[in-house]
Amino acid sequence: MQSERIPDFYKDNQLGNTKPRVWIIGGLTLFLTLIIAPYIVYFVLNFITRKLLIAGYFNSYDPNYFFLILLDWLPNVVLYGLGIWFVQRKLRNRPLLKIITAAQRFRWKRLLAAMIVFLAVTGVFLFVEALFPLANTEVFASVEARPLLSFDYVFLGFRPEFWIGLPIILLLSPLNSAFQEIVFRGYADQSLTRYIPGKLLAFLTSSMLFALYHYGNPEMHYGIIPYLLLMMIFGFSLSVITSMDGGLEAAIGIHVANNLFYFLIIGGSGLGWEPTWLFSYTLVPFTIQTILLTIVFFFLCVYLLSIWNYGLTGKTRKVSHNT
């Protein structure tokens, strides 16, 4: 183990099969596995579950019905994994690890540190907002102004749906989050930095693709443009963290923590996943202060992670040399 700077994560785009058509075919393959194929799976499963409902096997409030809805994730995760494996191993002829990290092995401590930082910052934001809701301040007292969240909490309790969803979400949600990071912060950023001058422009492009990938999520009901901007900020922040850390471990940790928190702990009512939440709140329309606070939120995450991993100076990074 040597103390040195981590090799550039994006230099791997110069190795293996780097012909332009390979990058294009790989991108189209991942587009197929991430967007087209899952929709096909969703419509097939939705058709089956509706037939079962009509036949009277169970009603839409039955935990068994909820179990079938959650199982929609399983084939999607399998498709994501197969698509990434095919593109990286068969098309680019590179090890899977090289699309994940520039280190010699996956750094689990980086992932856990990112999860802790994200959840800690989230907790602080929730606590401050609960004490000083934006809607009660003079700055945002107008009729048009809305708080970031209303924090009208309702404890939903440990219902059967929660216990049914818990093992499925704990298993499949982290895999889904990790595969998204491999596609957007791994494959997309590595390919874009090869052809687009300047990392920031490449990160902005992949963040736009990441936001469009989430187009159609229930949260868009509270503002399409603001929601897509929030997803762009989320994606761009994770690209910066990946570049800073030389791998996807921290980005995966933040994405996993975000999704687990959303699916299991607290979420906006009426968005489709309420059966798995312990707490529900009334979500209000996204506004400019939502976007500004999101920027502050991820800036704090990036800053605290840099201190956690590299200290205040950030001069050296401990890593096994990558060849």
N, C-alpha and C positions, 0 to 999 in steps of 0.2 A: 504494500500500500504506500503510495507516494502522495505528498502534498503538492498539488499542481492544479492548474486550471483545467476544467473539464473540456475535452475536445468539443468543437462546434457540432452541435446536434445536426445541423443542416448540411454538413460536409458529406454526409452519407449519400446525398443526392448526386454525388460525382462518381459513385461506385456502383458496381453491378450493371445491369442493362439500363442504360440511361437514354436510349433513343426516344425522341419526342413522341413517336407513335405508342411506345410502351406506356409513357405517362398518361397519354390520352385514353388508351384502352383501359388502363388501371382505374382512371377516374370514372369512366363510364361503367365499369364493373361495380365499383363501390356505390355509384349512384343507383344502379339496379338493385343491389343487395340492401341498401339503406332505405330506399324510398319505394321503388316499384314493387318488389317482392313482398315487403311487409304489408302493403295495402292489399295485395291479393290474398295473403294469409288472413288479414283482418276481415275482409268481406266474406271469405269462406267460413271462418269461425262464427262471424255474426249471423250468417245464413243458418248455420247449424243450430246455434243457441236460440234463435227466433223460432225455428221449427220445434225445438224442444219446449219452448214456452207455450206455443200454440197447442201442442199436444198435451199440455197440462202436467209435464213432469215436475215442474217447479215454477214459482213466480219470480218476478224481477227483484224481489226483496229477499229471496232465498240465498243463503250463503253459498250454496252449490252453484247457483247461477253466477255469483260474483267470482267463484273459483274458476269457472270457464273463461270469464272475461280476462282474468289475470294471466291465464295460460296463453293468451295471445302473445305475451312476451317471449315465451320459450322458443317458438320457431324463428322469431325475429332475431333473437340473440344468436341462435345457431347460424342463421344466414349471414349475420354480421361477421361472425368469426370465420366462416368459410370464405367469405369474400376477401377479408384481410389476408388470410393465409394464401389464397390463390394469387392475389396481386403481388404480395411481397416475395413469396417463395418461388412461384412459377413464372411470373412475368418479369419481375425485377431481379430475380435470382440473388436475393439478399436474405440474411437471417432475420427472423421475426424481431429479435431484440433490437436491431438497428433502427426499426421504425418506432421504437418505444423510448430508448435511452442511449446516450453516448457513453455511459458507463459500461463496465464489463459485465455487470449483473443488475437486475432490477433492485432498486433501493427502496425497500419497504419503509424504512425510517422516514424518508422524504414524504411518502404518501401519508403516513400516520401524522407527521408534523403538520402537513397541509390540512388534514381533516380537523385537527385540534385547533389550529389557528382560525379556520373558517367558522367552526362552531362557536369559538370564543367571541369572535367579532360579531357573529350573528346574535349571540346572547346579549352582548353589550348594546347593540342597536335596538333589540327588542325591549330591553330594560329602560333605556333612555326614552324611547318612543312611548312606552307605557306611562312613564313619569311626566313627560312633556310632549303630549301629542301635538303634531304640527297644526292641527285644525284649531287649537286653542290659542295659538300665538297671534299677535297682531299682524305679523307679516303675511300669514296665510288665512286671514279672517274673512276674506271676501267670499261671496257665494260661489264663485268659480273655483276657488282654491279647495284642494282636497288633501287630506293627510296621506302619508305614504301607506299606512295601513290604519284601519279604524280601531283595531284591537278590541273589538266587541267579542271577547272570547266566549266560546261555549265548549265545555268539557263534554265530549261525546262518549267517553268511557271505554272500557275494554270489552267491546262487543264481539260476537262470534266472527264478524267480518274482519276485525282487526287481527285476530289470531290466525284466521285462514290466510289473510294477506301477508302476515309477518314473514313466514319462511320463504314465500315466493319472492317478495320484495327484497329481502336480505340477500337472496341468491342471485336473482336476475337483474335487479336494478344496478348494482355495482358493475356487473359485466356489461350491461347496456351503456353505462356511463363511460367505462373504460374503452369500449369499442368506438364510441363517438370521438373520444380524445385521440385515439390512434388514427382515425380517418381524417379529422379536421386539423388537429395540432401536429399529427405525425405525417401522414401521407400528403395531405393538402399543403401544409406549410413547407415540407421538404421539396415538393415539386414546384411550388410557386416561387420559393426563394432561388430556385435554379434559373428561372426565366424572368422574374420581375426584379428590377434593380431596387434595392433597399428592402430590408426586412419589414419595416413598418407598413409599407404598401402591400406586401405579401400578407402580413397579418390582417390588415384591413379587409383584403379580398376574401381570405378564408373565414373571417368573422361574418362577412355578409352572407357567405354560403351557409354558415352555421345558423344564422338567424333565419334564413329562408327555409332551412331544413325543419325548423320548429314552426313554420307557418301553418296555421290551422289548429294550434293548441288552444284549449279552452280559455286561457288567459287573454287571448286576443279580443275577447268580448269586452274587455275594459280599455281598449285602445290598440288598434293594429300597429300604427307607426311607433308609438311609445314602447309597445312590447317588443317589436323588432329591434328598436334601438337598445333596449335593455339586454336582449340576447346578443347583440353585437358587442356591447361593452363586456358582457360575460366572456364571450369568445376571444375578444382582443386581449383581455386581462390574462386569460389562460395561455395565449400565445406568448405574451411577454414573460410570464412565469416559466414557461417551457424553455424559452431562449436564455433566460437568466440562470436556469438550473441545469441546462444541458440534457434534459429528458422530460418525459411526460409524467413522472411519478407524482410530482406536486399537483399538476393540473388534474390528473385522475383523482387524487385525494379530495380536491376541492369539489369536483363534479360529483363524486360519489356522496360526499357529505351533504351537498346541496340537495340532491335527489332523495336521499334517505330522510332528511329532515322534512322535505316537502311531502313525501308519500306517507310518512309514519307519524310525525309529531304534530305539525300544524299546517293548515292550508286554507285557502279561500273557499267559502261555501259555494256550492253549485257548480264546481268545476269538474266534477266527474269522478274524483277519487275520495270523496268524503268518507266512505265506509272504512277506510284504513287509518284515518286521522284520529289522534287523541284529542286535539283541539281544533276548533273551527272558528274563523272570523269572517266578518263581512268585508269583502274586498271592494275597494272604491276605484274609480277610474285612475289610470296612470297619468301623472302630470310631470311638469318640468322638475319639480323638487324630487320626485321619485327617481328621475334619471340622474340628477346631481348627487343625490345620496347614494345611488348605486355606484357612481364613479368614486366617491369618497370611500365607500365600503371596500371595493376591490383594490383601491390604492393602499388602504390599511393592510389588507391581506398580503399584497405583494411586499410591502415594507416589512411587516412582521416576519414573513417567511424568509426574507433576505437576512434579517438579523438572526433568526433561529438557526439557519443553515451555515451562515458565513461570519457571524459576529458583526460588530459595528463597522469594522474596516472592510470586510468582504474581499480581502486581498487573495486569500487562498481557498481552495476547495479540495477536500480530501476525496480521492477517487482512485480506483485501480486503473492503471493505464489501459486505454482502449486501442486495440490494433486491428 
